[in-house]
Amino acid sequence: MDTREKLEKVLEEKVNPLLQKHYGGVRITDVSGDCVKIKFIGACGHCDSAPERFEDTVKRIVLEECPQIREVIRDTESGYDFEELAKQVSERAEMKRHEQEEVQKAHEEELQKAHEKQSD
């Protein structure tokens, strides 16, 4: 298992489960030699306690689990994450709209059947 694979496994199994409770996570943005850049995603990317959480959780776990890594840097550049978040919000809104349309359609069908039954 190469360094990147090991890092991804550590993040997936040890770090992200802790952060997912807060609707966030981390992902690797770069691995170069014994240095890794890691970025918060989701709600964690905008949290006021992100700097502390990075030091006391992310960095600590990575250094403990991956002895070949000597430096863990928090990537604070914005970009992709905002686009991904907007896409997810849009998809959820579309699903909710579709669900509401289905409920409305079923309700209208029930009213129509009740009306027809009254007419008989």
N, C-alpha and C positions, 0 to 999 in steps of 0.2 A: 504494500500500500504506500503510495507516494505521499508527500507532505500535504498537498492540497486535499487529497481524499481523506486523510486522517483528520485534518482540520474540519472539513465538511461533516464528517461523522461526529466529531466532538460537538460542533455547533448544533447539529440536528438532534443528538441524543441528550446532551447535557445543558446547553445554553438556551436554545429556543423553547424547550418546554417550560422553562422558568419565565421567559418573557412573553410567551403566548397567553399567559394568564392576564396580561395587561394589553392584549391585542397588538403585540409587536413581535419583533424578532431581530435577527442579525443575518447578514450575508457577507461573504468574502468578496472584496473588490479587487484585491491584488495579493499575490504571494511572490516574494522575491528573496531568494536565499533563505535567511533565518528571520525574515520580517514578513508580517501579514497585516494587511489593511482590512478592517472590518467596519461595516456600515450598519447602523440601526435602520430597521424598516418598520413600516406601520406606525402605530401610535408611539412607539419608543423613539422614533426619529425626531419627535417634536416635544418630548417630555423634558421638563425642567431638571429632573434627576438623572438624565441620560449620562452626563459626565461621571457622576459617582457610580452609577450602575455599571458603566463600562469598566471602571477601575476595579470595583469590588466583586464583580461577577464575571463579566466577559473575559477581561484580561487575565484574571486570576485562574479561571478554569482552563483557558487555552494554554497558559504557561505550565500549569500542573500536568495537563494531559498530553502536551506536545513538547517534549524536552528539546526537540530540534529547533523550535521557535524561540528566539531570544527577545524579539521586539513585536509588540502588538500595538498598532496605531488605529485610532478611531478616525474613520473616513467621514468627514462632515460636509462633503460636497453635496449639493442638491441636484435634482434632475429627474432621473428615471422614476424615483419613488413617488413623486407627485403625480406623474402621468399614470402610473400603475394604480395608485389610490383613486384617482378620478375615474379610471376605467372600472374598477371594482364597484364604486358607488353608483355609477351609471348602470352597470349590469344588475345590481341589486334593486335599483329603482324600477328598472324595466321588468324584472321578475315580480315585484310587488304590484306594479300596474297590471300585469297579466293576471295575477291571482285575483285582484279586485274585479277585473272584467269577468272572470269565470264565475265568481260569487254573484255578481250582478246578473249575469246571464241565467244562472240557475234560479235565482230569486224571481226573475221575470217569467221564467218557464213555470214555476210553481204558481205564481199569480194567474197566469194564463189558464192553467189547468183548473184552478179553483173557480175562475170566472166561467169557464166552459161547463164545469160541473154544476154551478148555480143556474146556468141558462137551461140546463136539461130538465 
